[in-house]
Amino acid sequence: MKPRLTLVGAGPGDPELISMKGIKALASADVVLYDALVHPDLLHHCNDDTLKVFVGKRAGVHSFQQEKINEMIVEHALNRGHVVRLKGGDPFIFGRGKEELDYAGTFGIETAVIPGISSINLPGYYGMSLTRRGINESFWVITAVTSNGELSSDLKLASQTNATVVVLMGLKRIKQIVNIFKRANKDELPVAVIYRGSWQDGKVLMGSIKNIEQKVSRARYETPALIVMGEAVGPDPKFYQQAENLRQKYLTV
C-alpha cells in the first residue's frame, strides 16, 4: 500500500465532461472524497469496495471545514492508500486544490493533479463567447466575495475595462455587483446568469445590467450560479445585419 493523493477535476456538472484520465483515477481509488457539486454518476466509475466519503461545501453551508478535509485526506492516504479528491470544476480555480496538495505533501504523500473543465467554460457550453474579435481583448475571472467576506475590489477595476467579466459565487451579491457597473455607465451591458452549470436542469437567464437583478429575482435562481458580463456575451449586430441583407436578397429573387 502506497499512500498517494490525486486531485481530480469533475467538471461543471455534466458527468460526461470529466477526462478519461480522471475516470481512470476513480477506478484505481481506495478512497474518494467528493464535493457537493460532483454528479453522483461519477462515483459509478469506482470499484465496489472503494470508500466514498461526502465532504461537500455549499455557499453559506459548510458541512466540512477545509482543515478537516485536509486531515481526512492524509488519514485515508496513510491508512488505505490511493485517495482521489474529486472536486467540482477544476481543483485549482477557486477550488483550494493547492492547499490540499501542499498539506498532503508535508506528510510525504505522493501527489498528482488531473485538471477539470472549470465553470468559467460554461458560457461556451451554452453558445456564448468570452472573447470576440474587435470587441474585447481579455476576460476577467473574479470571485465575488473575498476570504474576509467583503465584495471584491477587482469588480470596480473590471467595470472600467471592455473585458468580459466572469463572477463566481456572486448571485447573493448581484445587487452590489450591478450597481458597480451602473456607476461605470454600463446599464446596457449584456449579462448572462448561468444556473446549475452543465447539469441536466441547468438554465441561462439573459439580460442587461439595468434589468438582470429583477429578472433573477423573478426567476428565483439560487446558488450555484455564474454571472457573465460583457459585450461579447450579447448578439453580434453585424451578423444580424448580414443575415438580414442575405434574406432580403433571396426574397427579391
Backbone torsions as a table, in degrees:
resi	resn	phi	psi	omega
1	MET	NA	121.9	180.0
2	LYS	-115.2	117.8	179.9
3	PRO	-67.4	128.3	176.9
4	ARG	-154.5	156.6	-179.4
5	LEU	-126.0	133.1	173.3
6	THR	-123.0	118.9	174.0
7	LEU	-86.1	123.2	-176.6
8	VAL	-120.9	127.3	173.9
9	GLY	-81.5	121.7	-176.1
10	ALA	-86.6	-8.4	-177.3
11	GLY	86.8	-178.5	-172.1
12	PRO	-92.6	25.9	174.6
13	GLY	132.8	-61.7	179.7
14	ASP	-55.9	119.4	-175.4
15	PRO	-65.7	-15.2	179.3
16	GLU	-86.5	-1.1	-179.3
17	LEU	-93.4	7.5	172.8
18	ILE	-81.6	153.5	-179.4
19	SER	-78.0	159.7	175.2
20	MET	-61.3	-37.0	179.6
21	LYS	-65.2	-36.1	176.4
22	GLY	-64.8	-40.0	177.9
23	ILE	-63.1	-41.2	178.9
24	LYS	-64.1	-36.9	178.3
25	ALA	-64.8	-42.2	178.1
26	LEU	-62.6	-37.4	-178.7
27	ALA	-67.8	-23.5	-178.1
28	SER	-103.0	4.7	-174.4
29	ALA	-78.3	141.5	169.4
30	ASP	-89.7	-30.9	178.7
31	VAL	-140.2	138.3	173.6
32	VAL	-122.7	122.6	173.2
33	LEU	-103.8	115.0	-170.4
34	TYR	-122.5	152.3	-175.6
35	ASP	-88.2	171.7	180.0
36	ALA	-68.2	-29.2	-176.2
37	LEU	-91.7	9.9	177.5
38	VAL	-85.7	129.4	178.9
39	HIS	-66.0	131.0	-176.8
40	PRO	-61.0	-25.1	179.6
41	ASP	-61.6	-25.4	-179.1
42	LEU	-65.4	-25.9	179.9
43	LEU	-71.1	-14.2	177.2
44	HIS	-69.1	-15.9	178.2
45	HIS	-78.9	-8.2	179.7
46	CYS	-83.3	160.9	172.8
47	ASN	-71.7	159.9	-178.7
48	ASP	-62.0	-31.6	-177.2
49	ASP	-92.6	6.7	177.0
50	THR	-72.0	132.5	176.7
51	LEU	-78.8	122.6	-178.3
52	LYS	-112.3	120.6	-173.8
53	VAL	-123.5	122.1	177.0
54	PHE	-80.3	127.0	178.3
55	VAL	-130.7	41.1	-170.6
56	GLY	-68.9	148.6	172.6
57	LYS	-134.5	135.2	176.5
58	ARG	-126.5	163.8	-179.2
59	ALA	-56.3	120.1	178.4
60	GLY	82.7	-9.9	180.0
61	VAL	-130.8	111.7	-178.1
62	HIS	-113.2	96.4	178.6
63	SER	-65.9	-35.9	-180.0
64	PHE	-133.1	129.1	174.2
65	GLN	-72.5	152.1	-177.4
66	GLN	-58.9	-38.4	-179.5
67	GLU	-61.4	-38.6	178.9
68	LYS	-67.4	-39.9	178.4
69	ILE	-62.7	-42.9	177.9
70	ASN	-56.8	-45.1	-179.8
71	GLU	-65.0	-39.0	179.7
72	MET	-64.5	-38.7	178.3
73	ILE	-58.7	-49.4	-177.6
74	VAL	-65.8	-45.8	-179.1
75	GLU	-58.7	-47.6	-178.4
76	HIS	-69.9	-36.3	179.4
77	ALA	-65.0	-43.6	-178.7
78	LEU	-70.6	-30.6	-176.0
79	ASN	-95.6	-24.1	-173.0
80	ARG	-124.2	-27.5	179.3
81	GLY	120.7	-112.8	-172.5
82	HIS	-85.5	115.2	176.7
83	VAL	-104.4	127.5	171.7
84	VAL	-104.8	122.1	174.6
85	ARG	-97.5	104.2	-174.6
86	LEU	-94.4	111.5	-172.6
87	LYS	-118.5	138.8	177.7
88	GLY	-61.7	145.9	-179.8
89	GLY	68.9	-130.1	177.2
90	ASP	-116.6	135.9	-174.6
91	PRO	-61.4	-23.7	-173.0
92	PHE	-105.2	8.0	175.4
93	ILE	-112.8	95.9	-176.1
94	PHE	52.5	36.0	-177.6
95	GLY	-117.1	4.0	179.3
96	ARG	59.3	23.0	179.6
97	GLY	-62.8	-38.8	-179.0
98	LYS	-63.0	-38.6	178.6
99	GLU	-61.3	-45.2	-178.2
100	GLU	-68.1	-39.2	179.8
101	LEU	-63.4	-47.0	-177.8
102	ASP	-67.5	-38.3	-179.5
103	TYR	-63.4	-45.8	178.6
104	ALA	-63.8	-36.7	-179.2
105	GLY	-63.3	-30.6	179.8
106	THR	-68.1	-16.3	177.2
107	PHE	-99.0	9.3	179.0
108	GLY	75.7	17.6	-179.7
109	ILE	-82.7	130.5	177.5
110	GLU	-65.8	136.2	-176.0
111	THR	-128.8	154.3	176.3
112	ALA	-151.1	157.9	-179.3
113	VAL	-128.2	132.5	173.3
114	ILE	-118.3	105.9	-175.4
115	PRO	-61.3	158.7	176.9
116	GLY	-128.1	167.2	174.8
117	ILE	-73.2	121.9	-176.8
118	SER	-81.4	160.8	175.2
119	SER	-63.6	-18.5	178.6
120	ILE	-70.0	-11.6	175.3
121	ASN	-88.7	-3.0	-176.2
122	LEU	-63.0	-34.8	176.5
123	PRO	-53.8	-43.0	177.7
124	GLY	-63.3	-34.5	178.4
125	TYR	-59.9	-32.5	-179.2
126	TYR	-103.6	18.2	173.3
127	GLY	82.2	14.5	177.1
128	MET	-105.4	150.1	-178.2
129	SER	-108.7	141.7	174.0
130	LEU	-83.6	-22.2	178.7
131	THR	-131.6	147.9	176.9
132	ARG	-147.2	133.2	-178.2
133	ARG	-55.5	128.3	178.6
134	GLY	81.2	-3.0	-178.3
135	ILE	-108.1	-51.4	-179.4
136	ASN	-145.2	156.7	-177.4
137	GLU	-110.2	-1.6	-177.7
138	SER	-161.6	167.2	167.7
139	PHE	-134.9	144.3	-179.3
140	TRP	-108.0	137.9	175.0
141	VAL	-115.3	119.1	-172.0
142	ILE	-130.9	135.6	168.7
143	THR	-83.8	133.2	-173.3
144	ALA	-63.8	-38.1	-172.4
145	VAL	-119.0	133.0	178.8
146	THR	-79.1	175.9	-178.0
147	SER	-63.9	-22.2	177.7
148	ASN	-94.7	10.5	174.2
149	GLY	86.0	6.1	-179.5
150	GLU	-95.0	155.0	176.9
151	LEU	-66.1	137.0	-176.2
152	SER	-63.5	131.6	177.2
153	SER	-71.1	-15.7	178.3
154	ASP	-65.8	-23.4	180.0
155	LEU	-63.0	-39.3	178.6
156	LYS	-65.1	-41.5	177.8
157	LEU	-62.8	-43.8	-177.7
158	ALA	-64.5	-33.6	-178.8
159	SER	-66.8	-16.1	-179.3
160	GLN	-89.7	-1.8	-176.2
161	THR	-109.7	175.0	173.1
162	ASN	-98.4	13.6	-179.0
163	ALA	-70.6	150.4	166.4
164	THR	-73.1	134.7	-176.2
165	VAL	-114.7	120.6	178.2
166	VAL	-106.7	120.0	-176.5
167	VAL	-112.4	121.3	177.3
168	LEU	-95.6	144.9	174.8
169	MET	55.3	42.8	-175.3
170	GLY	-118.0	3.7	-172.9
171	LEU	-62.1	-38.9	-179.1
172	LYS	-72.4	-12.8	178.7
173	ARG	-111.9	21.2	-172.4
174	ILE	-63.1	-33.0	178.4
175	LYS	-62.3	-46.3	179.3
176	GLN	-65.7	-37.0	-178.0
177	ILE	-67.0	-47.6	-178.5
178	VAL	-67.6	-30.9	177.6
179	ASN	-63.9	-35.3	176.3
180	ILE	-62.0	-43.2	-178.4
181	PHE	-75.8	-28.7	174.3
182	LYS	-65.2	-40.3	178.5
183	ARG	-65.7	-20.8	176.2
184	ALA	-91.4	13.4	178.4
185	ASN	60.4	43.4	-178.5
186	LYS	-120.1	41.7	-178.2
187	ASP	-59.5	-32.3	-175.9
188	GLU	-91.2	2.6	-177.8
189	LEU	-63.4	128.1	178.8
190	PRO	-62.6	143.0	179.7
191	VAL	-135.5	139.4	171.3
192	ALA	-124.3	135.4	172.8
193	VAL	-113.4	118.9	-177.8
194	ILE	-104.5	116.4	-176.1
195	TYR	-104.8	134.1	176.5
196	ARG	64.5	27.4	170.1
197	GLY	49.1	-129.5	179.8
198	SER	-103.3	22.4	173.7
199	TRP	-67.9	164.2	-176.4
200	GLN	-61.4	-30.8	179.7
201	ASP	-97.3	19.2	178.3
202	GLY	-64.3	147.3	-178.3
203	LYS	-139.6	156.5	175.9
204	VAL	-125.7	130.7	176.9
205	LEU	-114.6	121.9	-178.5
206	MET	-102.8	145.9	177.4
207	GLY	-172.5	-154.2	177.3
208	SER	-137.0	171.6	-179.6
209	ILE	-55.2	-37.1	-174.5
210	LYS	-73.7	-19.9	-174.9
211	ASN	-130.1	-2.9	-172.9
212	ILE	-67.0	-33.4	179.9
213	GLU	-61.8	-44.2	179.5
214	GLN	-67.2	-38.0	179.3
215	LYS	-65.4	-41.4	178.3
216	VAL	-63.9	-40.5	179.6
217	SER	-62.2	-42.5	179.9
218	ARG	-69.4	-36.5	-178.8
219	ALA	-76.0	-17.6	-179.6
220	ARG	57.5	41.9	176.1
221	TYR	-66.9	145.6	175.6
222	GLU	-122.5	170.2	177.0
223	THR	-71.5	152.0	2.7
224	PRO	-83.7	145.8	177.1
225	ALA	-151.1	151.3	-179.5
226	LEU	-114.4	135.6	177.4
227	ILE	-109.0	127.3	-178.8
228	VAL	-125.3	124.4	-175.9
229	MET	-127.8	132.0	177.6
230	GLY	157.4	156.7	179.3
231	GLU	-62.0	-31.3	-179.1
232	ALA	-66.1	-19.9	-178.3
233	VAL	-76.4	-31.2	-176.6
234	GLY	-82.0	178.6	178.6
235	PRO	-68.2	151.7	178.8
236	ASP	-92.2	110.9	-174.7
237	PRO	-58.0	-35.2	-175.8
238	LYS	-68.1	-30.9	177.6
239	PHE	-69.5	-38.3	177.4
240	TYR	-65.3	-37.6	178.5
241	GLN	-67.0	-41.7	177.7
242	GLN	-61.9	-42.2	179.6
243	ALA	-64.5	-40.1	179.5
244	GLU	-66.3	-41.3	178.2
245	ASN	-61.7	-41.6	179.6
246	LEU	-67.5	-38.5	178.7
247	ARG	-64.0	-43.0	179.2
248	GLN	-64.9	-36.6	-179.5
249	LYS	-61.7	-46.1	-175.7
250	TYR	-79.2	-24.0	176.3
251	LEU	-70.8	-26.8	-178.2
252	THR	-91.5	-4.5	-179.3
253	VAL	-75.7	NA	NA
